[in-house]
């Protein structure tokens, strides 16, 4: 756990791993060069807005940041799995060490570690990055060094010089979820919406539980790439039988690959460079999956988005050149051309306004979605509350309050998870609908994934405790004596009228009867009070969940709204700028002297030929993409 990682030497390649560059990776390098060449044309045209857009495209291609979230219950081997993948002690592991905060493992030329904390001292909260020694990481991210995240750390980042991470792969070791349906699992599920892939880790000691299967169903609806990992195959001899059972469970969920691995064998194989032992560990198949199905597909997606950006930029660059060239070659058509450009400019100007169709669709859609989300959340939690109150009415909640609290936590988390997944699906549907309103026949819209917004659900306070209802012998005697005293006194006074003493057999018998009834009434009253208190605690907990989760869901949807507005608004501004420049050059060309026209025509024709030649190179560079697309799908 305190090992040091080589700063420059990459020892992550284990015998048996395929590390040769894929066709997608090779195409990625060529596409970066093409983006840089296209940016040169934007500089000549004075289009800083298009140059900035290409800078963002280039940054995505060079550093795709493909996030793989590793989830699972406590002590399933998630941290050791990360260490085995990168062949380095990136995450602390031990028998009594459990991860308490997310740990991000990514590439850097030198090994280092950083912890992220929230600073609320300013006007707006901000995140502070503090560099720490890599050997001290366990003191910040483990339950032993940081129990219940007492240091309030948001996350930790570990940067390593490892070949498997060089392509932008970022492994996220998430804290264990105590049953998958706990409140912490809701936070984990929220993080999946920004992940390119998910690995659910479960050891070979038993088959998948129902909560794990349910979590996989939710993950499939949130993340586009989900896989299962069966860990610790070297510890449990019957792991093949467990694997067969797990595969049957996965078959009922969807197309989810499963990889049986042993992290200990992988680490031993890396130390000894033993190819056969590495094959036996099962990691080559998992590494191949990460490189081909996760990293490769993510890079292909970035390349398709880059292709759309290049198509849009070259179209806009050629627009003003073609306009000026036509005005010079056919001056008699210039008035009609300027009129058409002015009309197109007016339509582009409408795209930027609040009254445009896509803006109206976005605003109305977000308002409807917020209302539907709140109703869905309240409806699900109201059913949970009714079930909890019915269970409380059936008996004494005091002795079994811990079980009731655990059950309520699971049911609430399941309801919130379902609402979260449903909201994520609806937000992506809304983004597609807005894009359809925005797309025109004249301009293609690049790929957008506004449904991917960051943020985790804030924790809800734990349920308070109630009295167990158990009484000691002294308290029981006190209640009985208190009730019997009244019975003895009443019967004694009544029998004294016929000459009997205050204490006589009749008064004592009446005292026992009255005392026993008083005891039962007291127990019934105590039970009613505990039931009422339990119901009140359940209601308060449900209200707290609605308050916290409702706010987070509204914030996420507002983030979707801002992301879509900024994205489509930026495209509208670019189109408006291109049309404005075209109108301007057309008017200038109309007053150009004959002596200057021939030289200007030659310059424009040469420039246009270069842009057209550049555009023809775009589709051939992208793997699996033969023609440009206008759809956002």
Secondary structure, 3 states (H helix, E strand, C coil): CCCCCCCCCCCCCCCCCCCCCCHHHHHHHHHHHHHHHHHHHHHHHCCHHHHHHHHHHHHHHHCCCEEEEEECCCCCCHHHHHHHHHCCCCCCCCCCCCECCEEEEEECCCCEEEEEEEECCCCCCEEEEEEECHHHCHHHHECCCCHHHCCCEEEEEEEECCHHHHCCEEEEECCCCCCCCCHHHHHHHHHHCCCCEEEEEEECCCCCCHHHHHHHHHHHHHCCCEEEEEECCCCCCCHHHHHHHHHHHHHHHCCCEEEECCHHHHHHHHHHCCHHHHHHHCHHHHHHHHHHHHHHHHHHHHHHHHHHHHHHHHHHHHHHHHHHHHHHHCHHHHHHHHHHHHHHHHHHHHHHCCCCHHHHHHHHHHHHHHHHHHHHHHHHHHHHHHHHHHHHHCCCCCCCHHHHHHHHHHHHHHHHHHHHHHHHHHHHHHHHHHHHHHCCCCCCCCCCCCCCCCCCCCCCCCCCCCCCCCCCHHHHHHHHHHHHHHHHHHHHHHHHCCCCCCCCHHHHHHHHHHHHHHHHHHHHHHHHHHHHHHHHHHHHHHHHHHHHHHHHHHHHHHHHHHHHHHHHHHHHHHHHHHHHHHHHHHHHHHCCCHHHHHHHHHHHHHHHHHHHHHHHHHHHHCCCCCCCCCCCC
